Amino acid sequence: MDSATPEQNETRPESPRKSPGFLSDTIGDFMKLKTILLILAGTLLVTTATRAQNALPDTFIAGKITVTGNKETKAWVIEREADFEPGDTVTAGGLKRITQRIEATGLFNRVETLGHFNPETGQTDIEFKLTESFYLIPYPVLYFNAGHYDQLNYGAGLVDRNFRGNGDILAVSGWLGFAPGFSLFYENPWIGGKNSRHYLSGEITRINYTNRSLFWDHFTEEYLTFQVFVKKYLNRFLYAGAGAEMNRINLATHLDVNPDGKKKFWYFVPFAEVSFDNRDFQPYPHKGIFLKYRISKYGLSNPNIDNWAFSLDNRFYLPLAERHALAFKSFHQFYSSEPEVFQKSYFGYEQRLRGYFYRIFESNNLSLNTLEYRFPITDILYFTVQRWADMFGDMFKNLKYGLSGSVFINNGISWNNLNEVSLRKSRTGYGLGLNVIVPFVETVRIESAWDDRGNLEGILDVGISF
């Protein structure tokens, strides 16, 4: 098949298909809209608003460590994030980073770190004061694919975000409609003791997708996927892991989309992954480094599928002042040989190029580079919806809100052969945005972006760009 030019790659505005093995995206899509509406309504009932405070000295000797407010969460979930023991010298900055790590678990509306000086010992006792969120969440599965009202998915799910009080996630969901399926997912982010951390996740997924390819007529890809992933933290920031997928796929088409003519087969995908992550606050970072590299072997033991896939994700955050930062992302995805029709790389799904946010480009490989300046507009404040707190408890106490802004430029290129890689064939977008910081989902982005031809688009999305 002849490779397409960049102009030929623009196409139908179809909904992003989710990769088998990641139920967290599915949960997020259906919960976020519901949460946003809930919070907007809740702001009408605000009764208190406070700023986060920390009056600890720059350096002190740590005394006793206590955890309060944890009605469901086990204390060790908080204590495992602390990298000091009683008697150690601790800095206020180091304690702030620990607080941010606890917040990043997503288990709490608010984490307050309080110091209580004990004149008898000369040490400062540390109290982690928590406001727990809600954990067992039934949610509706109801969404249209990219705004196409004839492409509706509908169903229901149930997720426990703090299973057994250990911060584990257990979730099940099922849906009918345009892309019917079901998923059962489990994640344990910390297996073993404080100094022996392992991670485990597993998922079973059954789903039917409409193929994404721009060069073949629509047909259905029917998947049954089993996935397991285990990783070991070599230190607090670095891990190495390995996993595997077993996939059964049926390409429901009479077309010869597979070179060998097969339409139904099993294939095995072992993969290895290494990552370094010392970001200050993962949902909205301003400082640190994130690196994640994965290599996958597609079709081991299956002669019909035979290639290697590589994914390189590099992110850097340079703090300039309080909540001011320069952020840079460089993402690359490529294959060792011609990928199958269901392996192609796309802008317009998981990877999006602002300025071309709603347009889809298909290729074998892609690269995306983004530079962004982030700055505060308001302080981070907390509010309590007292009426709901009286009925539902801590889940509606100390809810976070605020505003920040961003200015960005990004450049992407998609290619099939190396001779197509050139700056002239790349696409550039730039713009500015408003980040609305809200509880539970952290950020709602409202952005204006221009492409390199001067066309303007508006973007409404959930979550920080990277």
N, C-alpha and C positions, 0 to 999 in steps of 0.2 A: 504494500500500500504506500502510495506517495505520502511524504510528510506534508503537513499543512503549514501555510504561512501564518504569521500572527493574525492577519486580518481574517483568514479563514477560520481561526479558532474561536471567534466570538459566536455565542449561540444562545440557545434557549435558556431562559432563567429558571432552571429546575432546582428543586430543594436539595440541599446537601444530604447525601446519604451518610449514615454513621458507619464507621468502621466496626466490624464485629470485634467484640472484646472490650468495649468501653461503655458500660451502662451509665457511668457518671454523667456523660453528655446528655443521654436520654432523660435522666432524672432532672438535670438542670434546665433543659429546654421547657419542660412542662411545669416546673415549680416556679421559675423566675417571674413569669408574667403574673401568676397568681400572687406572688410575694410583693411585687412592685405595687399592684393595686391595693393590697392590704396595707402597705406602709403609707401610701398616699392618703388613704382613708384615715389611717391612724394618726397622722400628723394633725388632724383636726381636733384630736382629743389630748394633745400634749399637755402634761401638767408640770413637768420639771425639765430643766435643761442645764447641764453642767459640762465643764471642760475637764479633760483628763489632767490629773495633777500628779506630780512626783517630787516630793521635797527631800529626797535622800541626799546625803553629802556625796561629793565626787568619789571618795574612796572610804571604805569602812570594812570592819571585820564582821563577817556573817555569824549570826547566832542561830537560834532555833528556827526551823522552817515549818510554817503551818499553812494549811489550805482550808479556806472557808467558803461556804456557799455552794459546795459541790454536793447536791442532793442525790444525783444519779451517777455522776462521774467519779471513778475511783481516784484517790489522791495521787497514786503513782503515775497516772497519766500526766499530771502537772509536774510532779517531782522529776520525772524522767527527762524533761526538757531543761532542767537546771543543771549546769555543768560546774557546780560548786558544792562544797560541804560546809557544815558548821565549823568555824575557825578559819576559813579561807578569807583572804583579802579580795573584796569584790568592788568593782567600779560601778558607778551609776549607769554608764553607757553599756556595760556588760549585762547589767540587770534589765535594762531596757530591751536589749536584744532577746533575752530570755522571755520577757513579756510578749514580745512580738511573735516568737515561736509558738507560745501558748495560744495567742489569738489566731495564728495561722492554722491551728487545728480545725477551726470552724465550729467548735463545740460551744462557744460562749458568746453571748452578746457583748460582754465587757470583761476585761481582765484588769484589775487594779493591783499594783504592787506597792505595799505599804511597809515602811520601816518603823520599828519600835525599839528605840535605844534602851538598853538595859544597863543602868549605872553600876549594878553589882558585878556584872561580867565585863563591862566595857565593850560589849558586842551589840550589834543591831539585829534584832530578830526580824525575819522577813515573813510577811503574810501575803499570800496570793489570794485575793478576794475576788470571787467569781460570780458572775451572773449567768446562769445556764440558759441555753436556748431550748427549743423544743426538738425532740429527736425522732419520735415515731410519727411519720407523716404519710397519710394517705393522699394521693394526688390524682387528678384526672389526666389522662392522656388525650389531648385534643389539640390538634394543630393542622394547618394547611401547609402543603409543600410550596414554599416560596410565594405564598399568597394566591395560589391556584385553588379556587374554591371547589373545583371538581376533584381535588387530590387531598382528601381529608383522611387523617388517621384519628382513631378514637378508641379509648380504652381506659384502664386504670392501673395504678401501681401502689405499692406500699414500701417505704424505706425506713429503716431504723439506722440513724446516723451515729448512734452511740450504743451499739449492740453490746450487751453485758456490762455497760459502763466503762468499757476499755477503749472507746473511740473506734471500734470496728464498724464497718458498714455492711448491712445485709439488706438486699433489695430484690423485689420481684415486680415485674410489670408485664402486661399483655395488652395488645391493641389489634384492631381490625382496620380495614379501609384500604388506602392507596398502597401502603407498604406494610402488610400485616406481619406480626411476629410476637415473640415473647422473650424475656430474659430473666435469668436468675444470677445474681452477682453477690460475691462476698469479698471483703477486703479487711485484712488485719495489718495496720500500719506499723506495729511494733511487737514482734514475737521475741520472747526471751526477756532477760532482765535489763536493767538500766545500761549495763556495759556490754550487752550482747544483743544488738538489735538486728532483727531480720524482718522482712516484709513479705506478705503473701497475699495474692489475689487470685480469684478464679471466677470464671463465668461460663454459662451455657446460654447460647443465643440461637434462636430460630427466626429468620426474617427473610422476606422476599423483597428485593429491590428492583426498581426499574433501572436498567443500565444507564450509566452516565455518558457513555461514548457519544460524541458528536458526529461520528462517521458511519454509524450503523443505525438501522431502524430500531425503535424501542423494542426491547424484549425484557423478560424477567430473569433475574439472577436469584436462585433459591439457595439460601445458605443454612447449614447447620454447623455451628462452631463451638468447639470446646477449647478454652484457653486457661492456662495457668502461668503465673509469673512469680518468681522468688528472687529477692535481692538481699544483699548483705551490706550494711553500712560499715565501711572501713573506718570512718570517723564521723563526726556529726554532719559533715557536709558532702562526703564522697561515698557513693555506693557502686557496686558492680552486681549485675543480675543476669538471669537467664530465664527463658520461658519457652513455651511452645504452643502452637495452635494446631488443632486437627480440624480440617474443614471438609465438609461435603458440599459440593456445589453442583447445581443443575442449571445449565444455560438453556432456558426454555425458548428456543428459536430454531428455525430451519436453516438459518444462515451459517456459513462456515466461519464463525468468529474465532474458532480455535484452529491453529494450523494443521493439527492432526485430525480434525473433524470430530473430536470427542465433545460431548455435551454434558455428560454427567460423570463425575469422578471425585475421589478423595485426594486430598493433598496435605502434606505435613509441612509446617513452617516453624522450625526452631529459630530462636533469635537470642542475641546477647546485647546487653545494654550497659553503659556506664554513664554516670551523671555526677556533676558537682554543682551544689546549690547552697550558697551562703547569702541569699537575698534577705534583706531585713524584714520584709513582710510580703509573702508570696502573692496575696491577692492584689496588691498595689505597691510594687517595690520601688524604692528610690536609691538603694545602695546594694552593691554586691554583684555577684557573677552567677549565671546559670548556664551550664553546658550539659547537653544530653546527646549522646551518640548511640545509634542502634544499627546493627547489621543483622539481616534476616536472610535465611536460605529458603527460597520458595520451591516446593515440589520435591523435597528429599524423598527418594524411593518412588517417585512418579515421573516417568519419562515424558509425560505430556506437558509438564511445567518445570522449567529449569532456569532459574536466574537468581541473582543476589540483589537485595535491595539495601540501600544505605540512606540513613537519615541523620543530618547534622544540624543541631539547634544550638546557636550561640547567642547569649544575651548578656549585656553589660550595662550597669547602672552606676553613674557617677554623680554623687551628691554635690550640689553647689551651695545650698543653704538649707535651712529648715523646710522640708517638703518641696524643695526645688531640686530637679535632677535632669541630667541628660541620659536618655535610654537608647540603646542600640541593639537591634536584633539582626542576625544573619542566619537564614534558614535555607537548607539545601536538601533536595530529595532526588535520588537518581538510581538507575538500574544498571547492572552489568551487561545486560543484553535486552533485546526487544521484550517489553513486558506483555502479559496477556491483556485482553480487552478489559478485564475487571481489575487490573493493577495500575492503570494509567494515572498520571499526576495531573492535578487540576488547580488552577486559581478559580475561586468562586465557591469553594466548599470549606474544608477545614482551613486552608490557607487563602487569605483574601488580601487583595491589593486595593488599598483605599484610593479613590479616584476611579477605580474600575470595580468597585466593591460588589456590584450586583451582576457583573459580566463574567462569563465562564470561558476559560481557556484550557484546552486539552493538549497534553504532550507526554513524552516519556519521562522527562526530567524537568525540574524547576528550581529556581533560586529566588529568594526574597530578602531584601535588605531594607531596614527601616531605622530612621533617626528621629527621636522625639524629645521635645523639651516639656517637662511637667512642672507646674507651678500651682501653689495654693490660691484659692479665692476667699475661702472662709476658714475659720478654725474647725477642727473636728469636735463636734458637740455630741452629747448624749441626751436622749429624752425617754420619758416613761409614759406610756399610755395607761393611766391609772385605772380607768374603768375596765380595760381588758386585763390588766395585771391582777385586779381583784378577782376576776373570773378564772384566768388561766395561769396565774403565777408568774414566775420570773421570766418567762419567754417574752414578755412585753415590757421588761424593765431594761434600762440602760441601752436603748437602741441607738445606733450610730447614724449620724448624718453630717453632711458638709458638701462643699463644692470645691472642685479644682479644675484646672484647665490644661490644655496641651496644644502644642504646635508641632506638626510632623511633616516628614517627606519620606516616601518609600519608592523603591524601584524593584521591579520584578522581571524575570525573563524565563520563558519556557522554551524547551528545545527537544528535538528528537536526535539530532546529530551534532557533534562538536562544531562543525563548520557553521552552524546556525547561531553560535554564541557570539554576540557582539552587542555593544552598547546601542547601536542603531536599531536593533530589533527588540530592545527592552522597552518596558512601559514604566512611566513615572506618575505618581500622584502626590499631592501635597494639600495641606489644609490645617484647620484648627478645630478644637473640640471643647465641649463642656462635659466634665465628669461629675455626675451626681452620685455622691456617696450615700448609700442607703443600707439598712440592716439586711443581713442574711445573704444578699447577692453581692454586696460590697460596692459595685459600681454600675451605673447605667450611663452609656456614652451617647452623646448627641454631637454629631460632627458634620462639618461642611468640608467637602473634598473636591478638588479639581484634578482632572487628568491632564496629560501633557498637550492636549489639544484645546484646553481652556473650558471643557465641559464641566459643569457643576453638578454634584449629587449630594443629597442629604443622607446621613447614616444614623440609624438608631440601633444600638446593640447593647447586649448585657455583658459585663465584665470588661476589665482593662484590656487594651489591645495586645499587650504582652508583658 
